[in-house]
């Protein structure tokens, strides 16, 4: 959302709010490249590890090392989920076993990152039906 505040000659402010969707990749790297509402069937998958899997993943996933602990990471994932939902994007949270994710990364030659975790979550969810 972009908020514009203007002052007229009498120093009274007027506020204009325009919801703009710009896929810059900063706030929501999974945001689709189409205007909101244009593709209602789209869905973003968010992978969630259990606490044991998270602790194991921290040793190989550099983007997890900045989190204080498992709960800190869960809070960040929830904020990501909420942010996407507030943008009107359908979100599905998918529990992921780290061993399966690690094997997939190795097989596919993919570096284990949160983005890769989300890609694996989508593949897993679609394979389960």
C-alpha positions as a Markdown table, in Angstrom:
| # | Residue | x | y | z |
|---|---|---|---|---|
| 1 | Unk | 0.0 | 0.0 | 0.0 |
| 2 | Unk | 1.3 | 3.4 | -0.9 |
| 3 | Unk | 0.0 | 6.3 | 1.2 |
| 4 | Unk | 0.3 | 9.8 | -0.1 |
| 5 | Unk | -0.1 | 12.7 | 2.2 |
| 6 | Unk | -0.6 | 16.2 | 0.7 |
| 7 | Unk | -1.0 | 19.5 | 2.3 |
| 8 | Unk | -3.2 | 22.1 | 0.8 |
| 9 | Unk | -2.8 | 25.9 | 1.1 |
| 10 | Unk | -4.6 | 25.8 | 4.5 |
| 11 | Unk | -2.2 | 23.2 | 5.9 |
| 12 | Unk | -4.9 | 20.6 | 6.1 |
| 13 | Unk | -3.7 | 17.2 | 5.1 |
| 14 | Unk | -5.5 | 15.0 | 2.8 |
| 15 | Unk | -4.7 | 11.3 | 2.5 |
| 16 | Unk | -4.8 | 9.2 | -0.6 |
| 17 | Unk | -4.4 | 5.4 | -0.3 |
| 18 | Unk | -3.8 | 3.3 | -3.4 |
| 19 | Unk | -3.2 | -0.3 | -3.2 |
| 20 | Unk | -0.5 | -1.1 | -5.7 |
| 21 | Unk | 1.1 | -4.4 | -6.3 |
| 22 | Unk | 4.7 | -4.2 | -7.4 |
| 23 | Unk | 6.5 | -7.6 | -7.4 |
| 24 | Unk | 9.8 | -6.3 | -6.3 |
| 25 | Unk | 10.7 | -9.4 | -4.4 |
| 26 | Unk | 11.7 | -7.5 | -1.2 |
| 27 | Unk | 8.8 | -8.0 | 1.2 |
| 28 | Unk | 7.2 | -11.1 | -0.4 |
| 29 | Unk | 9.5 | -13.0 | -2.6 |
| 30 | Unk | 6.8 | -15.5 | -3.6 |
| 31 | Unk | 4.4 | -12.8 | -4.8 |
| 32 | Unk | 2.9 | -13.6 | -8.1 |
| 33 | Unk | 3.6 | -11.4 | -11.2 |
| 34 | Unk | 0.0 | -10.5 | -11.8 |
| 35 | Unk | -2.4 | -8.0 | -10.3 |
| 36 | Unk | -4.3 | -9.1 | -7.3 |
| 37 | Unk | -7.5 | -10.9 | -8.1 |
| 38 | Unk | -6.5 | -11.8 | -11.7 |
| 39 | Unk | -5.6 | -15.4 | -10.9 |
| 40 | Unk | -7.8 | -16.6 | -8.0 |
| 41 | Unk | -6.6 | -20.2 | -8.3 |
| 42 | Unk | -3.0 | -19.3 | -7.4 |
| 43 | Unk | -1.6 | -20.4 | -4.1 |
| 44 | Unk | 1.7 | -20.0 | -2.3 |
| 45 | Unk | 3.0 | -22.9 | -0.2 |
| 46 | Unk | 4.9 | -22.2 | 3.0 |
| 47 | Unk | 6.9 | -25.1 | 4.4 |
| 48 | Unk | 7.2 | -25.6 | 8.2 |
| 49 | Unk | 9.7 | -27.8 | 9.9 |
| 50 | Unk | 9.2 | -29.4 | 13.3 |
| 51 | Unk | 11.6 | -28.3 | 16.1 |
| 52 | Unk | 13.9 | -31.2 | 15.6 |
| 53 | Unk | 14.0 | -30.7 | 11.9 |
| 54 | Unk | 14.7 | -27.0 | 12.4 |
| 55 | Unk | 17.7 | -27.6 | 14.6 |
| 56 | Unk | 19.1 | -30.0 | 12.1 |
| 57 | Unk | 18.4 | -27.6 | 9.2 |
| 58 | Unk | 20.2 | -24.8 | 10.9 |
| 59 | Unk | 23.5 | -26.5 | 10.3 |
| 60 | Unk | 23.0 | -26.5 | 6.6 |
| 61 | Unk | 20.6 | -23.6 | 5.9 |
| 62 | Unk | 22.4 | -20.3 | 6.2 |
| 63 | Unk | 19.1 | -18.3 | 6.2 |
| 64 | Unk | 18.0 | -20.1 | 9.4 |
| 65 | Unk | 21.1 | -19.2 | 11.4 |
| 66 | Unk | 19.9 | -15.6 | 12.0 |
| 67 | Unk | 17.0 | -16.8 | 14.1 |
| 68 | Unk | 17.3 | -16.9 | 17.8 |
| 69 | Unk | 15.5 | -20.2 | 18.1 |
| 70 | Unk | 12.7 | -22.3 | 16.7 |
| 71 | Unk | 9.9 | -20.1 | 18.0 |
| 72 | Unk | 11.6 | -17.0 | 16.5 |
| 73 | Unk | 11.6 | -18.8 | 13.1 |
| 74 | Unk | 8.0 | -19.8 | 13.5 |
| 75 | Unk | 7.0 | -16.2 | 14.2 |
| 76 | Unk | 8.8 | -15.1 | 11.1 |
| 77 | Unk | 7.1 | -17.8 | 9.0 |
| 78 | Unk | 3.7 | -16.8 | 10.4 |
| 79 | Unk | 4.4 | -13.1 | 9.7 |
| 80 | Unk | 5.3 | -14.1 | 6.1 |
| 81 | Unk | 2.0 | -16.1 | 5.8 |
| 82 | Unk | 0.0 | -13.2 | 7.2 |
| 83 | Unk | 1.6 | -10.7 | 4.9 |
| 84 | Unk | 0.8 | -12.8 | 1.9 |
| 85 | Unk | -2.8 | -13.3 | 3.1 |
| 86 | Unk | -3.2 | -9.6 | 3.6 |
| 87 | Unk | -2.1 | -9.0 | 0.0 |
| 88 | Unk | -5.0 | -11.3 | -1.0 |
| 89 | Unk | -2.8 | -14.3 | -1.9 |
| 90 | Unk | -4.0 | -17.7 | -1.0 |
| 91 | Unk | -1.5 | -19.5 | 1.4 |
| 92 | Unk | -1.2 | -23.1 | 2.3 |
| 93 | Unk | 1.1 | -24.1 | 5.2 |
| 94 | Unk | 2.7 | -27.6 | 4.7 |
| 95 | Unk | 4.5 | -29.5 | 7.4 |
| 96 | Unk | 7.8 | -30.8 | 6.0 |
| 97 | Unk | 10.1 | -33.5 | 7.3 |
| 98 | Unk | 13.7 | -32.2 | 7.0 |
| 99 | Unk | 15.2 | -35.6 | 5.9 |
| 100 | Unk | 12.9 | -35.7 | 2.9 |
| 101 | Unk | 13.6 | -32.0 | 2.0 |
| 102 | Unk | 17.4 | -32.6 | 2.3 |
| 103 | Unk | 17.2 | -35.7 | 0.1 |
| 104 | Unk | 15.2 | -33.7 | -2.5 |
| 105 | Unk | 17.8 | -30.9 | -2.4 |
| 106 | Unk | 20.6 | -33.3 | -2.9 |
| 107 | Unk | 18.8 | -35.1 | -5.8 |
| 108 | Unk | 17.8 | -31.9 | -7.6 |
| 109 | Unk | 21.1 | -30.1 | -6.9 |
| 110 | Unk | 19.2 | -27.3 | -5.1 |
| 111 | Unk | 20.8 | -25.3 | -2.3 |
| 112 | Unk | 18.7 | -25.7 | 0.9 |
| 113 | Unk | 17.1 | -22.4 | 1.6 |
| 114 | Unk | 13.7 | -21.2 | 2.9 |
| 115 | Unk | 12.7 | -20.6 | -0.8 |
| 116 | Unk | 13.7 | -24.2 | -1.6 |
| 117 | Unk | 11.7 | -25.4 | 1.4 |
| 118 | Unk | 8.6 | -23.6 | 0.1 |
| 119 | Unk | 9.2 | -25.1 | -3.4 |
| 120 | Unk | 9.4 | -28.5 | -1.8 |
| 121 | Unk | 6.3 | -27.8 | 0.2 |
| 122 | Unk | 4.4 | -27.1 | -3.0 |
| 123 | Unk | 5.7 | -30.3 | -4.7 |
| 124 | Unk | 4.8 | -32.3 | -1.6 |
| 125 | Unk | 1.3 | -30.9 | -1.3 |
| 126 | Unk | 0.6 | -31.4 | -4.9 |
| 127 | Unk | 1.9 | -35.0 | -4.8 |
| 128 | Unk | -0.4 | -35.8 | -1.8 |
| 129 | Unk | -3.4 | -34.5 | -3.7 |
